[in-house]
Amino acid sequence: MSNTCDKCNAELPLGNTCESILNEFLALEFSDPGYGKVHFLTVASYMVQHQGYSDEMYAWVQSALRKHLEEGYPTELIRQDMARGPGSTKGIRRPLDAQPLPKISWTMTIADVAAQMHDAESYCKLIKQWGRTTLKEMAPLVLKNI
């Protein structure tokens, strides 16, 4: 038996939520550097797929994901950019009264990573794949008038 996430459409085992899986992932990432090296991708992919970012942040995250995944831009520099970016002057979280975002049929979700990971190496490989998938499919969430 399973249930479906109303944000990302992931098929989840009963008793699990995407947020509970995220919390398990974050515990791994903060306790083991082998998992932690993909922290930016974990958080960004989750937040994008769960409509967690403000409109300004969707544009910023799309650019940061592209630079990181396609150009090898280091996460240390992404953190520095973030401190000077939209999070420094505006909220990064999506306001409760924000206009609804389009629904996306994500082809890879946090549940897919959880179902396939076995160790730090497979976890990092899957998180990178999830990040690439999220970047590829997130275009409808980035409003052009920002």
C-alpha positions as CSV (number, residue, x, y, z in Angstrom):
1,M,0.0,0.0,0.0
2,S,1.1,3.6,-0.6
3,N,0.0,7.1,-0.5
4,T,0.7,10.0,-2.9
5,C,2.3,13.4,-2.0
6,D,0.0,16.2,-3.1
7,K,3.0,18.5,-3.9
8,C,5.4,16.3,-6.0
9,N,3.1,13.3,-6.7
10,A,5.6,10.8,-5.2
11,E,4.3,7.4,-4.4
12,L,5.2,6.9,-0.7
13,P,5.0,3.8,1.5
14,L,2.2,4.1,4.1
15,G,3.4,6.0,7.1
16,N,6.0,8.0,5.2
17,T,5.9,11.5,3.9
18,C,8.3,13.4,1.7
19,E,9.2,15.5,4.7
20,S,9.9,12.5,6.9
21,I,12.3,11.2,4.2
22,L,13.9,14.6,3.9
23,N,14.5,14.6,7.7
24,E,16.1,11.2,7.4
25,F,18.3,12.4,4.6
26,L,19.3,15.5,6.5
27,A,20.3,13.4,9.6
28,L,22.5,11.3,7.3
29,E,24.0,14.4,5.7
30,F,24.8,16.2,9.0
31,S,26.2,13.0,10.6
32,D,28.3,11.6,7.7
33,P,30.4,13.8,5.3
34,G,30.1,11.1,2.7
35,Y,26.4,11.9,2.5
36,G,26.7,15.6,3.3
37,K,28.6,16.6,0.2
38,V,25.3,16.8,-1.8
39,H,23.4,18.8,0.8
40,F,22.7,21.8,-1.5
41,L,21.1,19.5,-4.1
42,T,19.0,17.7,-1.5
43,V,17.5,20.9,-0.1
44,A,17.2,22.6,-3.5
45,S,15.5,19.6,-5.2
46,Y,13.1,19.1,-2.2
47,M,12.2,22.8,-1.9
48,V,11.6,23.1,-5.7
49,Q,9.4,20.0,-5.9
50,H,7.4,21.0,-2.8
51,Q,6.7,24.6,-3.8
52,G,8.7,25.9,-0.9
53,Y,10.5,28.8,-2.5
54,S,9.4,32.4,-3.2
55,D,9.2,33.4,-6.9
56,E,12.5,35.2,-6.6
57,M,14.2,32.1,-5.2
58,Y,13.0,29.8,-8.0
59,A,14.9,32.0,-10.5
60,W,18.0,32.1,-8.2
61,V,17.9,28.3,-7.5
62,Q,17.5,27.5,-11.2
63,S,20.6,29.5,-11.9
64,A,22.5,28.0,-8.9
65,L,21.6,24.4,-9.9
66,R,22.7,25.0,-13.5
67,K,26.0,26.5,-12.4
68,H,26.7,23.7,-10.0
69,L,25.6,20.8,-12.1
70,E,26.7,22.0,-15.5
71,E,29.7,24.1,-14.7
72,G,31.0,22.5,-11.4
73,Y,30.4,25.7,-9.4
74,P,31.3,24.7,-5.8
75,T,28.7,24.6,-3.1
76,E,30.9,26.8,-0.9
77,L,30.5,29.6,-3.4
78,I,26.8,29.0,-3.7
79,R,26.5,29.5,0.0
80,Q,28.3,32.8,-0.3
81,D,26.1,33.8,-3.2
82,M,23.0,33.0,-1.2
83,A,24.2,35.3,1.6
84,R,24.2,38.1,-0.9
85,G,21.3,36.9,-3.0
86,P,17.5,36.9,-2.6
87,G,17.6,35.4,0.9
88,S,19.5,38.5,2.2
89,T,16.8,41.0,1.2
90,K,13.6,39.0,0.7
91,G,12.2,35.8,2.1
92,I,13.2,32.6,0.6
93,R,10.1,30.7,1.6
94,R,6.9,30.8,-0.5
95,P,4.4,33.1,1.2
96,L,1.1,31.4,2.2
97,D,-0.8,33.9,0.0
98,A,1.3,33.5,-3.1
99,Q,-0.2,32.6,-6.4
100,P,-0.4,28.8,-6.9
101,L,2.4,27.3,-9.0
102,P,1.8,25.0,-12.0
103,K,1.7,21.3,-11.2
104,I,4.6,19.4,-12.6
105,S,4.7,15.6,-13.2
106,W,8.2,15.1,-11.7
107,T,9.9,12.0,-13.2
108,M,12.1,11.6,-10.1
109,T,11.3,12.5,-6.5
110,I,12.8,12.1,-3.0
111,A,10.9,8.8,-2.7
112,D,12.8,7.4,-5.7
113,V,16.1,8.3,-4.1
114,A,15.0,6.6,-0.8
115,A,13.9,3.5,-2.6
116,Q,17.2,3.0,-4.5
117,M,20.0,4.2,-2.2
118,H,22.2,1.7,-0.4
119,D,25.2,3.6,0.9
120,A,26.8,7.1,0.6
121,E,28.1,6.5,-2.9
122,S,24.7,5.4,-4.3
123,Y,23.0,8.2,-2.3
124,C,25.2,10.9,-3.8
125,K,24.8,9.6,-7.3
126,L,21.0,9.5,-6.9
127,I,20.8,13.0,-5.3
128,K,22.8,14.4,-8.3
129,Q,20.5,12.6,-10.7
130,W,17.5,14.0,-8.8
131,G,19.1,17.5,-8.9
132,R,19.6,17.2,-12.7
133,T,16.0,16.0,-13.2
134,T,14.6,18.8,-11.0
135,L,16.6,21.4,-13.0
136,K,15.4,20.0,-16.3
137,E,11.8,19.9,-15.3
138,M,11.4,23.1,-13.1
139,A,11.1,25.7,-15.9
140,P,7.3,26.2,-15.5
141,L,8.0,27.3,-11.9
142,V,10.3,30.2,-12.8
143,L,8.2,33.2,-13.5
144,K,9.6,35.3,-16.4
145,N,8.6,38.7,-15.0
146,I,11.1,38.6,-12.1
